[in-house]
Amino acid sequence: MELRGSAGARRRLGEMQSQLLSARHAASLPQQTLSDTLGVAARTLRDWEKGYDTPSLKHLITWADALGFRLVVVDSLGSADQEVVEAEDGEPFERHEMRRLTRPLWTRRKARKLSQGDLALLLGVSRASVQRWEDADKFPRPIALIAWAGRLECSVELDRVTSENDRPQPGREEA
């Protein structure tokens, strides 16, 4: 099954990858140091930065975090969702971030009176996939998250973390 809306999502993901490359250069952070922090090979990080490959959503979340960014859902007016999603006891950082991202998408789907099945048809995925994503049981590919947001007339953006108070503090696990 081909993900619908993937061309625009692929373009947006490439922009995010370029933005993270620019942030690494601006921080004068060596590629090897960042790849060690992310727990991936330097070649893998190079491929992400050059757009030859795409990271998993879990890796995209930790890559952004390592450079002082977080992923946010932004509405068509450019306002980021401000809903607070509390961390569960012992919850890994990446899962908390996934739940924080899926909450506004779930809310938007419900407000539009779309079933999970209807959204799945729009995206070209199974209803079970949408359910697992909304429950944060399974991480979608970044391109699928971006397409999902696009179908609900919002976008996924990188937002600079301006203070430690902006950064979530659930139980952090390395990628």
C-alpha atoms as an extended CHARMM CRD file, in Angstrom:
* protein
*
       175  EXT
         1         1  MET       CA              0.0000000000        0.0000000000        0.0000000000  PROA      1               0.0000000000
         2         2  GLU       CA              1.4560000000        3.3900000000       -0.9880000000  PROA      2               0.0000000000
         3         3  LEU       CA              1.2890000000        6.1640000000        1.5880000000  PROA      3               0.0000000000
         4         4  ARG       CA             -0.8510000000        8.9690000000        0.1530000000  PROA      4               0.0000000000
         5         5  GLY       CA              0.5930000000       12.4570000000        0.3470000000  PROA      5               0.0000000000
         6         6  SER       CA              4.0940000000       11.0980000000        0.5300000000  PROA      6               0.0000000000
         7         7  ALA       CA              5.6630000000       13.4740000000       -2.0340000000  PROA      7               0.0000000000
         8         8  GLY       CA              4.9910000000       16.5730000000        0.0500000000  PROA      8               0.0000000000
         9         9  ALA       CA              5.8120000000       14.7040000000        3.2510000000  PROA      9               0.0000000000
        10        10  ARG       CA              9.0920000000       13.5020000000        1.7590000000  PROA      10              0.0000000000
        11        11  ARG       CA              9.9730000000       17.0760000000        0.8100000000  PROA      11              0.0000000000
        12        12  ARG       CA              9.1140000000       18.3340000000        4.3140000000  PROA      12              0.0000000000
        13        13  LEU       CA             11.1600000000       15.5730000000        5.9490000000  PROA      13              0.0000000000
        14        14  GLY       CA             14.1200000000       16.5060000000        3.7420000000  PROA      14              0.0000000000
        15        15  GLU       CA             13.7860000000       20.1170000000        4.9020000000  PROA      15              0.0000000000
        16        16  MET       CA             13.8170000000       18.9860000000        8.5260000000  PROA      16              0.0000000000
        17        17  GLN       CA             16.9120000000       16.8500000000        7.9280000000  PROA      17              0.0000000000
        18        18  SER       CA             18.6570000000       19.8520000000        6.3210000000  PROA      18              0.0000000000
        19        19  GLN       CA             17.6290000000       22.0480000000        9.2390000000  PROA      19              0.0000000000
        20        20  LEU       CA             19.1970000000       19.5770000000       11.6800000000  PROA      20              0.0000000000
        21        21  LEU       CA             22.3960000000       19.4610000000        9.5990000000  PROA      21              0.0000000000
        22        22  SER       CA             22.5580000000       23.2800000000        9.7090000000  PROA      22              0.0000000000
        23        23  ALA       CA             21.9960000000       23.2130000000       13.4750000000  PROA      23              0.0000000000
        24        24  ARG       CA             24.8780000000       20.7440000000       13.9200000000  PROA      24              0.0000000000
        25        25  HSD       CA             27.1590000000       22.9600000000       11.8440000000  PROA      25              0.0000000000
        26        26  ALA       CA             26.0530000000       26.0780000000       13.7510000000  PROA      26              0.0000000000
        27        27  ALA       CA             26.8810000000       24.3130000000       17.0200000000  PROA      27              0.0000000000
        28        28  SER       CA             30.2830000000       23.2500000000       15.6150000000  PROA      28              0.0000000000
        29        29  LEU       CA             29.4140000000       19.7290000000       16.6950000000  PROA      29              0.0000000000
        30        30  PRO       CA             31.4630000000       17.0260000000       14.9550000000  PROA      30              0.0000000000
        31        31  GLN       CA             29.4340000000       14.3980000000       13.1350000000  PROA      31              0.0000000000
        32        32  GLN       CA             31.1710000000       11.6030000000       15.0890000000  PROA      32              0.0000000000
        33        33  THR       CA             30.2570000000       13.1990000000       18.4350000000  PROA      33              0.0000000000
        34        34  LEU       CA             26.6050000000       13.5220000000       17.4700000000  PROA      34              0.0000000000
        35        35  SER       CA             26.4430000000       10.0100000000       16.0300000000  PROA      35              0.0000000000
        36        36  ASP       CA             27.9210000000        8.6580000000       19.2920000000  PROA      36              0.0000000000
        37        37  THR       CA             25.2660000000       10.5780000000       21.2440000000  PROA      37              0.0000000000
        38        38  LEU       CA             22.5170000000        9.1250000000       19.0410000000  PROA      38              0.0000000000
        39        39  GLY       CA             23.9730000000        5.6170000000       19.1810000000  PROA      39              0.0000000000
        40        40  VAL       CA             24.2740000000        5.3120000000       15.4090000000  PROA      40              0.0000000000
        41        41  ALA       CA             27.1990000000        4.9860000000       13.0330000000  PROA      41              0.0000000000
        42        42  ALA       CA             28.6830000000        8.2200000000       11.6870000000  PROA      42              0.0000000000
        43        43  ARG       CA             27.8530000000        6.9500000000        8.1920000000  PROA      43              0.0000000000
        44        44  THR       CA             24.1820000000        6.5960000000        9.1830000000  PROA      44              0.0000000000
        45        45  LEU       CA             24.0610000000       10.1830000000       10.4470000000  PROA      45              0.0000000000
        46        46  ARG       CA             25.8240000000       11.3620000000        7.2780000000  PROA      46              0.0000000000
        47        47  ASP       CA             23.2060000000        9.5870000000        5.1630000000  PROA      47              0.0000000000
        48        48  TRP       CA             20.3940000000       11.2520000000        7.1450000000  PROA      48              0.0000000000
        49        49  GLU       CA             22.0040000000       14.6800000000        6.8430000000  PROA      49              0.0000000000
        50        50  LYS       CA             22.5320000000       14.3160000000        3.1000000000  PROA      50              0.0000000000
        51        51  GLY       CA             19.0140000000       12.9530000000        2.5850000000  PROA      51              0.0000000000
        52        52  TYR       CA             20.2240000000        9.5750000000        1.2960000000  PROA      52              0.0000000000
        53        53  ASP       CA             18.2420000000        7.8470000000        4.0390000000  PROA      53              0.0000000000
        54        54  THR       CA             15.6570000000        8.8010000000        6.6160000000  PROA      54              0.0000000000
        55        55  PRO       CA             15.7790000000        8.1310000000       10.3380000000  PROA      55              0.0000000000
        56        56  SER       CA             13.0790000000        6.2940000000       12.2190000000  PROA      56              0.0000000000
        57        57  LEU       CA             10.7390000000        8.5800000000       14.1490000000  PROA      57              0.0000000000
        58        58  LYS       CA             12.4420000000        7.5220000000       17.3790000000  PROA      58              0.0000000000
        59        59  HSD       CA             15.8000000000        8.5670000000       15.9310000000  PROA      59              0.0000000000
        60        60  LEU       CA             14.3860000000       11.8000000000       14.5060000000  PROA      60              0.0000000000
        61        61  ILE       CA             13.0530000000       12.7080000000       17.9640000000  PROA      61              0.0000000000
        62        62  THR       CA             16.4180000000       12.0420000000       19.6520000000  PROA      62              0.0000000000
        63        63  TRP       CA             18.3770000000       13.7380000000       16.8280000000  PROA      63              0.0000000000
        64        64  ALA       CA             16.2650000000       16.8640000000       17.1730000000  PROA      64              0.0000000000
        65        65  ASP       CA             16.5480000000       16.7720000000       20.9670000000  PROA      65              0.0000000000
        66        66  ALA       CA             20.3340000000       16.4350000000       20.8260000000  PROA      66              0.0000000000
        67        67  LEU       CA             20.4680000000       19.6790000000       18.8110000000  PROA      67              0.0000000000
        68        68  GLY       CA             18.0240000000       21.5970000000       21.0170000000  PROA      68              0.0000000000
        69        69  PHE       CA             14.8400000000       21.0580000000       19.0090000000  PROA      69              0.0000000000
        70        70  ARG       CA             11.6210000000       19.1660000000       19.4660000000  PROA      70              0.0000000000
        71        71  LEU       CA              8.9810000000       18.1320000000       16.9910000000  PROA      71              0.0000000000
        72        72  VAL       CA              5.6880000000       19.9950000000       17.2980000000  PROA      72              0.0000000000
        73        73  VAL       CA              2.3280000000       19.8650000000       15.5730000000  PROA      73              0.0000000000
        74        74  VAL       CA              1.4930000000       23.2710000000       14.1100000000  PROA      74              0.0000000000
        75        75  ASP       CA             -1.9420000000       24.3480000000       12.8820000000  PROA      75              0.0000000000
        76        76  SER       CA             -2.5620000000       26.1630000000        9.5990000000  PROA      76              0.0000000000
        77        77  LEU       CA             -2.1310000000       29.5250000000       11.3670000000  PROA      77              0.0000000000
        78        78  GLY       CA              1.3320000000       28.5590000000       12.5760000000  PROA      78              0.0000000000
        79        79  SER       CA              0.3790000000       27.9980000000       16.2120000000  PROA      79              0.0000000000
        80        80  ALA       CA              1.9820000000       25.0360000000       17.9360000000  PROA      80              0.0000000000
        81        81  ASP       CA             -0.2330000000       22.7850000000       20.0200000000  PROA      81              0.0000000000
        82        82  GLN       CA              0.3090000000       23.6620000000       23.6820000000  PROA      82              0.0000000000
        83        83  GLU       CA             -1.5250000000       20.7360000000       25.2810000000  PROA      83              0.0000000000
        84        84  VAL       CA              0.4900000000       19.2550000000       28.1400000000  PROA      84              0.0000000000
        85        85  VAL       CA              0.8770000000       15.4980000000       28.0410000000  PROA      85              0.0000000000
        86        86  GLU       CA              2.2410000000       14.2290000000       31.3460000000  PROA      86              0.0000000000
        87        87  ALA       CA              4.9180000000       11.5650000000       31.2920000000  PROA      87              0.0000000000
        88        88  GLU       CA              3.9430000000        8.1800000000       32.6390000000  PROA      88              0.0000000000
        89        89  ASP       CA              6.1330000000        6.5540000000       35.3180000000  PROA      89              0.0000000000
        90        90  GLY       CA              9.2570000000        5.0950000000       33.7380000000  PROA      90              0.0000000000
        91        91  GLU       CA              8.1360000000        6.0910000000       30.2530000000  PROA      91              0.0000000000
        92        92  PRO       CA             10.9790000000        6.4140000000       27.7450000000  PROA      92              0.0000000000
        93        93  PHE       CA             11.5670000000        9.9370000000       26.4360000000  PROA      93              0.0000000000
        94        94  GLU       CA             10.7900000000        8.9760000000       22.8260000000  PROA      94              0.0000000000
        95        95  ARG       CA              7.4410000000        7.3670000000       23.7020000000  PROA      95              0.0000000000
        96        96  HSD       CA              6.4100000000       10.4330000000       25.6940000000  PROA      96              0.0000000000
        97        97  GLU       CA              7.3020000000       12.6430000000       22.7410000000  PROA      97              0.0000000000
        98        98  MET       CA              5.2790000000       10.3660000000       20.4480000000  PROA      98              0.0000000000
        99        99  ARG       CA              2.2630000000       10.6380000000       22.7560000000  PROA      99              0.0000000000
       100       100  ARG       CA              2.7400000000       14.4340000000       22.8520000000  PROA      100             0.0000000000
       101       101  LEU       CA              2.7150000000       14.5260000000       19.0410000000  PROA      101             0.0000000000
       102       102  THR       CA             -0.2290000000       12.1750000000       18.5590000000  PROA      102             0.0000000000
       103       103  ARG       CA             -2.5560000000       13.8790000000       21.0490000000  PROA      103             0.0000000000
       104       104  PRO       CA             -3.2990000000       16.9580000000       18.8650000000  PROA      104             0.0000000000
       105       105  LEU       CA             -3.6590000000       14.7370000000       15.7900000000  PROA      105             0.0000000000
       106       106  TRP       CA             -6.1700000000       12.5300000000       17.6190000000  PROA      106             0.0000000000
       107       107  THR       CA             -8.0320000000       15.6640000000       18.7690000000  PROA      107             0.0000000000
       108       108  ARG       CA             -8.1270000000       17.0500000000       15.2060000000  PROA      108             0.0000000000
       109       109  ARG       CA             -9.3550000000       13.7300000000       13.7950000000  PROA      109             0.0000000000
       110       110  LYS       CA            -12.1500000000       13.5820000000       16.3730000000  PROA      110             0.0000000000
       111       111  ALA       CA            -13.1380000000       17.2310000000       15.7840000000  PROA      111             0.0000000000
       112       112  ARG       CA            -13.4790000000       16.4730000000       12.0500000000  PROA      112             0.0000000000
       113       113  LYS       CA            -15.6320000000       13.4230000000       12.8710000000  PROA      113             0.0000000000
       114       114  LEU       CA            -13.2530000000       11.1420000000       10.9920000000  PROA      114             0.0000000000
       115       115  SER       CA            -13.0180000000        7.5330000000       12.0680000000  PROA      115             0.0000000000
       116       116  GLN       CA             -9.6520000000        5.8180000000       12.2340000000  PROA      116             0.0000000000
       117       117  GLY       CA            -10.7600000000        3.8550000000        9.1680000000  PROA      117             0.0000000000
       118       118  ASP       CA            -11.5870000000        7.0450000000        7.2460000000  PROA      118             0.0000000000
       119       119  LEU       CA             -8.2040000000        8.5470000000        8.1000000000  PROA      119             0.0000000000
       120       120  ALA       CA             -6.4990000000        5.2880000000        7.1470000000  PROA      120             0.0000000000
       121       121  LEU       CA             -8.1580000000        5.4290000000        3.7050000000  PROA      121             0.0000000000
       122       122  LEU       CA             -6.9930000000        9.0250000000        3.2280000000  PROA      122             0.0000000000
       123       123  LEU       CA             -3.4450000000        8.0290000000        4.1490000000  PROA      123             0.0000000000
       124       124  GLY       CA             -3.3300000000        4.6960000000        2.3370000000  PROA      124             0.0000000000
       125       125  VAL       CA             -2.5720000000        2.6980000000        5.4950000000  PROA      125             0.0000000000
       126       126  SER       CA             -4.5580000000        0.2270000000        7.5800000000  PROA      126             0.0000000000
       127       127  ARG       CA             -6.9780000000        1.2590000000       10.3210000000  PROA      127             0.0000000000
       128       128  ALA       CA             -4.8780000000       -0.8140000000       12.7210000000  PROA      128             0.0000000000
       129       129  SER       CA             -1.8320000000        1.3340000000       11.8680000000  PROA      129             0.0000000000
       130       130  VAL       CA             -3.7090000000        4.5270000000       12.7320000000  PROA      130             0.0000000000
       131       131  GLN       CA             -4.9020000000        2.9550000000       15.9740000000  PROA      131             0.0000000000
       132       132  ARG       CA             -1.3640000000        1.8790000000       16.9610000000  PROA      132             0.0000000000
       133       133  TRP       CA             -0.0210000000        5.3560000000       16.1320000000  PROA      133             0.0000000000
       134       134  GLU       CA             -2.7190000000        7.1510000000       18.1210000000  PROA      134             0.0000000000
       135       135  ASP       CA             -2.1350000000        4.8310000000       21.0850000000  PROA      135             0.0000000000
       136       136  ALA       CA              1.6440000000        5.3960000000       20.7240000000  PROA      136             0.0000000000
       137       137  ASP       CA              2.0460000000        1.6230000000       20.6020000000  PROA      137             0.0000000000
       138       138  LYS       CA              3.9970000000        1.8670000000       17.3620000000  PROA      138             0.0000000000
       139       139  PHE       CA              5.9760000000        4.7510000000       15.9310000000  PROA      139             0.0000000000
       140       140  PRO       CA              4.9800000000        5.6790000000       12.3780000000  PROA      140             0.0000000000
       141       141  ARG       CA              7.7360000000        6.4530000000        9.9170000000  PROA      141             0.0000000000
       142       142  PRO       CA              8.4700000000       10.2050000000        9.9860000000  PROA      142             0.0000000000
       143       143  ILE       CA              7.0330000000       10.5510000000        6.4800000000  PROA      143             0.0000000000
       144       144  ALA       CA              3.7750000000        8.9490000000        7.6900000000  PROA      144             0.0000000000
       145       145  LEU       CA              3.5940000000       11.3180000000       10.6980000000  PROA      145             0.0000000000
       146       146  ILE       CA              4.0430000000       14.3040000000        8.3680000000  PROA      146             0.0000000000
       147       147  ALA       CA              1.4220000000       12.9900000000        5.9030000000  PROA      147             0.0000000000
       148       148  TRP       CA             -0.9540000000       12.2710000000        8.8050000000  PROA      148             0.0000000000
       149       149  ALA       CA             -0.6340000000       15.8560000000       10.0350000000  PROA      149             0.0000000000
       150       150  GLY       CA             -1.0730000000       17.1600000000        6.4890000000  PROA      150             0.0000000000
       151       151  ARG       CA             -4.3530000000       15.2490000000        6.0540000000  PROA      151             0.0000000000
       152       152  LEU       CA             -5.6090000000       17.0120000000        9.1940000000  PROA      152             0.0000000000
       153       153  GLU       CA             -4.5500000000       20.4430000000        7.8600000000  PROA      153             0.0000000000
       154       154  CYS       CA             -1.5950000000       20.9220000000       10.1620000000  PROA      154             0.0000000000
       155       155  SER       CA              2.1160000000       20.2150000000        9.9340000000  PROA      155             0.0000000000
       156       156  VAL       CA              4.9970000000       18.7660000000       11.8950000000  PROA      156             0.0000000000
       157       157  GLU       CA              7.7720000000       21.2660000000       12.4930000000  PROA      157             0.0000000000
       158       158  LEU       CA             11.0300000000       21.5530000000       14.3960000000  PROA      158             0.0000000000
       159       159  ASP       CA             10.7760000000       24.0280000000       17.2430000000  PROA      159             0.0000000000
       160       160  ARG       CA             13.8250000000       25.3670000000       19.0860000000  PROA      160             0.0000000000
       161       161  VAL       CA             13.8000000000       24.4790000000       22.7840000000  PROA      161             0.0000000000
       162       162  THR       CA             14.4510000000       27.8110000000       24.4710000000  PROA      162             0.0000000000
       163       163  SER       CA             14.7920000000       26.6360000000       28.0740000000  PROA      163             0.0000000000
       164       164  GLU       CA             15.0520000000       23.4660000000       30.1160000000  PROA      164             0.0000000000
       165       165  ASN       CA             11.4200000000       24.0470000000       31.1330000000  PROA      165             0.0000000000
       166       166  ASP       CA             10.4270000000       23.4590000000       27.4810000000  PROA      166             0.0000000000
       167       167  ARG       CA             12.1700000000       20.0900000000       27.4270000000  PROA      167             0.0000000000
       168       168  PRO       CA             10.1520000000       17.1270000000       28.7220000000  PROA      168             0.0000000000
       169       169  GLN       CA             11.7290000000       15.1480000000       31.5450000000  PROA      169             0.0000000000
       170       170  PRO       CA             10.2300000000       11.6480000000       31.4450000000  PROA      170             0.0000000000
       171       171  GLY       CA             12.5270000000        8.6830000000       32.0670000000  PROA      171             0.0000000000
       172       172  ARG       CA             15.0680000000        9.1390000000       29.2930000000  PROA      172             0.0000000000
       173       173  GLU       CA             16.3960000000        6.1380000000       27.4260000000  PROA      173             0.0000000000
       174       174  GLU       CA             19.1030000000        6.3880000000       24.8310000000  PROA      174             0.0000000000
       175       175  ALA       CA             18.1770000000        5.5430000000       21.2400000000  PROA      175             0.0000000000
